[in-house]
Each structure stands twice: as structure tokens, then as C-alpha cells.
């Protein structure tokens, strides 16, 4: 049976912070040749974990040739662009939040989302095969921290970069505890309002993620709210 969780944010804005949101400069390279700290100036938060860089880079290397773990690859794109329904048989998540107004806010938040700023903005340690979230890029990161933290990897399966919408969707790879897809998008409307939107469909793919399944919707809402705050800080930096 399809389960849908609608999480639509308030039109009121969150408190603004002075955390820098623009993403500047070219990426450094790790010892394995992957871009390091891409988007570091974009709403960065202290890392939630002390996972060794070598572990993330090893996961990234293993994941480069891996295929997504589900068949409906790319289905979040029409869900975002035209409001199309997501695949049946998954837990669904839709989240939208107003994060600012004006062209400068859209440009800053759009650059943030396309340089992995949503993830770094909530403190995720990550390694990516590309400094930007282009189609085909692979990303490795740690979900959570301490003994409950797990490593995961994903592949960008679509990217959008237009005058009024920027973002991407990525697919889970075999070493991810879930199976499915999630999209991270910034858009602006005719009134100049800037929105953060996250859309996802997923199911647990490990015994421990199935065990934690009842808590997953709550954890997802916490995560996407954090992503939206990172984008809001980026938008605020343009004011």
C-alpha cells in the first residue's frame, strides 16, 4: 500500500543567520583525486562525525561503477517539475519551504544546492566525484553519527539548471541502507519568492533500516528541514 507523507513548510521565514552561503572557489583534490570540500563556504556546519576521509573515499571508489538499487530511476524529476505522482510501493515525502525573496537569493541558494551545500549545511562529511551535482556524479557520505552512523552512497540521475529552478535528484547505490530516490531543488516564482523543495520515495534495504522503519518518516522530516535551513542561510547571505 502506498504511504504518502506531506510535509509542507510554513510561509513564515526562519531566523536568519550570518553563516556564509555563497559557494566560491575551485575544489581541492584528495589523495585519490576526488574533489575535496566542494561547496565548503556554502552554509557549512561542523561535521557530525569523525569518519576517516579514507573510509569515505574508499566507499566513493567502490560506488563509481555501481548501479541504482531500484527500477524507477529519475521518477523524482516529474514529481518536482510537474507534480506527477511518485512510484507506488514506497514511502513518499514532499517538503516545501519559503526561504527568501529576490533574484540574488535564488542565485545564492541555487549555487548552494548544486555544490552539495544541503548536505554540508547539516554537517555531513562527504566525498563526491564531481564538485557540482551534475548527472552521473557519485557521492559518499555518512548518515548520523556515533555508533548509529552509517555510510551511504548515491548517484545523481538528473540535474536541472534553468532560469527559475535549480537542483538535482540522486539514486541510492548498493551500499545505501535505503532504496529509492531523493531530489533537492530551489525554485523562484513569478512573485520573486524563493522556495526549497525536497521530494523522495524510498524503502528500507537493510535489516537495521527495516527495524528502524517506524522512525524513518520523523527522521526524514528532521533531515529535510535541516537541508532547507542550509539553503535559507545561503539565500540570506545574498541580502
N, C-alpha and C positions, 0 to 999 in steps of 0.2 A: 504494500500500500504506500502511496506517495505521501510523504510528510513535508509540509512547507512551513518554514519559519519566516515570517515577515518582520523585519527589524528596520523600521523607518525612523530616522533621526528627527529630532525637533528642528524647527526652523530657527530657533534661537542659537546664537553662536557661543561656542565655548570660550572661556577666558583665554585671551591671547598671551603668548609668552614671547620672550626676546630671543628664543633659540633660533639660530640661523636656519633658513630654509632653502636658500639657493644652492644649486649644485654647481661647483666650479672646478675647473682644472682637470687634467687628464689623469687616468688611474695609474697607480704604481703597479708593479708586477711582482707576484710571489716567486718563490724559488722554482715552482713548477710552471711558471709562465702565465698563470691566470691573473686577470686584473684584481688588484687588492684595494679594498676600501673605496670602491666606486660609490659616488654619492655621499661621501663621508661628511661633507658640510651640510647635508640636507637633513635637518631635524634629527641629528644624531642623538641617541641616548646611550648611557653606559651599557656595555654588554651585560646580558642576563646570565651569561655562563662563562666559564673559563675553558671551554673546549679547545684543545690544541689546534692551531692553524693546520698542522699536518693532517689531522683527522678529517677536517673539512675538505682539504684539498684532495685527499685520497678518495673521499666519497664523491667529490666532483669528478675526478678522473674516472672512477668506476661507472659513473652515471652518464658519461658523454655519449655512449653508444646504446644506452638503454631505451626501450620503447615505453610509451604510456601504458598504464595498467588497466585501461578501460577502453571501450569502443567508440564512445560518443565524443571524440576529440573535437574541440572547437565549439561545443554547444553553448558555452557562456557568451560568445560573441553576439549571436542574435538575441540572446536574453537581455544583453545590455543595450544593443543598438536599437532594437525594435520591440523589446518587451516580450519576446517569444517565450513560450513555456520551456522549462528545462526538462531533461530526460526523466522518465518515470523510474521508480525504484530506488531513488536516492533521497537522502536528507537534503532539503533545499534551503538556501539562505539568500535573502536580499536585504541590503542595507544601503541607505542613502542619507547623507547629511550635508547641510549647508555649511560651507567652510570659509566663505568670503565673497567679495564682490569686486568686479572690475577686471580689466584685461591683464593687468600686471599680476594680480592674484592668481588668475588662471594659468598664466605662463609659468609662474614660480611653482605652483602645485603640480602642473603637468610635467615640468622638468624633474621634480622630486619623484613622482611615481615612476617615470621611465628610467630612473637611475637607482632603483631598488630602495628609495627613501622610505617607503612604507615599512619595510622590514627593519632597516637600520633605525628607524624612528621609534620602534618599540624595544630596541636593544638586542635584536637578533645578531649574532655573529654569523657571517655568511661568506661564501666564496662563489663567484659567478664566472662563467666562461667568457662573458662579454660585459663591458662597463655599462651598457644600456640593455634594457629589456626588449631586445629585438627577437623576431621569430627565430626559433632554433636555439636560443641561448639556454644554457643549463645552469641551475643554481643549487647550491648545497647549503643547508643551514641547520641550526639546532632549534627545536621546538621545546620551550620550557627550560628549566634549569635545575641544578642539583641532581639527585638520584633519579628524579622523574623525567629529566630531559631526554629527548630522543633526537637522533639525526634524521634528516629528511632531504630528499632532492626532488626537483621539478624541472620541467621543460616548458619554455614559452612556446605556445602553439599559435598565438595570434597577437598582433600588436596593432594599435590604431593611433594615428598621429595626424589629426585634422585641425581645422580652424576652431572647432568647438568641442573636441573630445580627444583625450589622450589617455593611453593606458594599455593594458595587456591582460592576457589570460594564460595561466600555466597549468600543465597537466602533472599529475603525480607519476613518479617513476617507481620501479620495484622496491626501493629502499625507503619508501614513504609509508608511515603507519596507516594512512588512509588511501582510498582510491577515488579519484574524481578530479574536478577542475575548479579553479577559483580565478576570478577576474578582479582587477584593481583599476578603476577608471576615474578620471577627473573630467568634468564637463562644465560648460557655461551655457546659460540660456539667453533668450532674447532680452531679458531684463538685466543682464550682466551678472547674475548670481552665479557663484561657483559651487559645484557640488562634488562631493566624494561619493563614489558608489562601489560597493563590493557585492559580487554575486558568486554563488558557489553551489555545486552539487557534489555530494561525497557520501561514502560509506566507510566504516572501519575495515581494515585489511590485515590486522594482526590480532592475536588473542588478547593482548593488553588493551588495544584500542576498542575492541568489541566489549571488553569488560568495562571500559570507561564510557561506553556509548551514551548512557543516560545523561552524563555531564557534558558531552560534546557540544550541544547547542548553546549552553551557557558559556563555555569556553570560547566558542566561535564568536559570540556576541562581544565578549570582552576583547578578543583579538581585533575584530574589525573596528571597534570603537577606538582602539589604540592606533590602528592604521589611519583612521580619519583624523585623529588629533595630530599625527605627524604631518599629514597633508595640510591641516589648518595652520600649523606653525609655519610651514613653507609659504602658504598664501599670505599670512600676516607679515612675513619678512619683506614682502613687496610693497607694503604700505609706507 
